[in-house]
């Protein structure tokens, strides 16, 4: 059971010692909470209902299964509903796929466990939906749907028969006017809940609609299907459902959320599920990412969206454009002028000189590039990445008005022609995946050229690891002091300095540790100079521990020693500053670890000392965070803003990012470390993230362990965010 507001794990209904009855047939089909919030009813696959106490999971009562079913079969529980006073429980059970129909709707007394009444007998039963006026509906087939009084169980509305289809899901609209039923083939059927008259059917999915739910605060209806999609729809006054946002699952953990007009927000690994079809051509998500990757517009499509959070996400998008030197009004004009992407409106780029050899013994490759802007526009840059990491390219033969940029070349004019040299790595069998594209002045990107080259050159030297660790526990403003952030930084540096030898040779580890008063914005130049020594085959780790702040514009800042907590932009380090440092590093392997908690999240300026919450687990204490006197847009859900900053899919520095960015007012500590840092140490030093003791630990293995361990250690109150810059480039980190 989870807290709906925070996502914190409240209790786990695991079997008690010696208790073999908790999960009969190993499956609990569904659950219902008692009105007192202290008990839960579990409907079991064998038809029994168990009443459990939530505090200790003790079994209070067992209600018997439906009798009279065929030998060897059971009638699983398909619906549960408590009466308002909590003294009785409705149980719907139905025997599946039998020639003789066996099913019923029964009413039990909870005190005695006695069967009070069997309201429906020998009929196919289905889910139970509760109306806001204390009525409920149930029925296994669309021809059996009825609406009942909740307290008496008396049928008051018989829904007009409409085909003999199985009901997979049920819900009432928020105002109780309509009853929606989901069935196979993706259809949702609608009845007038006052008269029972059939209204309409709509095809919303491609497979069974297995879940329906209404938001009581809005007109939104959620439908979930076996086809792997969730749809959030608005219900019109006439009962018509209009999709606003479609959420598509991409594998077991990732997703893409798409609005009706094509804007999307995707989880860190969900990009592989996004593509664009233009005429008969299919393009990857990067092609139109600048235009359609709009989390603010996805959120705004929901009627219940927090307007301040929408504005905070929109502000983050505008900052993204500014970092790329793009103009939002110009992009808006483009959106107005062109309703859909068109190939003739895109820049064009070609790699001249014929096909490149798939294998080379050279440490670099020369690409002869030509680019042309679309009519009425000019070029702004050539972008070059290798394994999704910006390539430190050079230009053979100076071209007019060109200069190096972190992700390629900054250019001007309507055309470009030049010979660009791209350095290659010998790591991982010498595999290099190169992507090249041209960007015009309003952010349109050419079709991306993709080249794969294997470099067989001998390594110049064994790869080295460069570690920068920043930790601030003591601030100039002592009200904001922490306990262990400086120790976290020292421990991380020591951890990597003592890393075991890699298969490629004994590691050379260089460390730079800056703590407390040494951590200032000016210190970034020292960090940049230290990391400039890293070569293309080396590994770079940048770690920072301390306070994470959101300013009045919703921008994230790492609090330096001399930060003004009321105005962090004055002396703090922006997330983009970390990205800028890492973008300038030649190394392909880059990892950014951020163990920060958030301030800047109160709308009450007088809150300058928050009370620590109860420890979620033994041995874990709260890291108290002082609240900055300025509120940021979306401050009620600042974690969502920071998560968006850390998981933005725009190709940036190419660094893999793992950030302890959850917890609005508190991050947690244990054993002399932040929980996040402690989990990193467990994963690496104690080899707990390794599949086998001698296996190298990859970034993805570290990420998966840290997310799981931090959630466990804090009872779900702290959840790290992460970005895999490239799912294909998962390098060993320890």
Secondary structure, DSSP 8 states (H G I E B T S, - for coil): -B-TTT--B-------TT---TTGGG-EEEEEE-TTSSEEEEEETTS-EEEEETTT--EEEEE---SS--TT----EEEEEE-TTSSEEEEEEE--S-SS--EEEEEEETTT--EEEEEEESS----EEE-TTSEEEE-SBGGG-EEEETTT--EEEE-----S-B--EEEE-TTSSEEEEE-GGGEEEEEETTT--EEEEEE--SS-EEEEEE-TTSSEEEEEETTSEEEEEEE-TTS-EEEEEEEEEETTTEEEEEETTS-EEE-TTGGGG-EEEETTEEEEGGGGHHHHB-HHHHHHTSTT--HHHHHHHHHHHHHHHHHTT--HHHHHHHHHH-SS--GGGS-EEEEESS---SEESSSEEEEEEEEE--TT--EEEEEEEETTEE---EEES--TT-EEETTEEE--SSEEEEEEEEE---SGGGEEEEEEEEEETTS-B---EEEEEEE----SS--EEEEEEEE-SS-SSGGG--SSHHHHHHHHHHHHHT---BTTB--EEEEEEEEGGG-SSTHHHHHHHHHTT--TT-EEEEEEEEEEEE-TTS-EEE--TT--TT-GGGT-EEHHHHHHHHHT---SEEEEEEEEEE----S-TT--S------SSTT-EEEE----SS--TTGGGHHHHHHHHHH--S--S--EEEE----SSEEEEETTEEHHHHHHHHHHHT-TT-SSTTS--BHHHHHHHHHHHHHHHTTTS---EEE-S-TT---B--
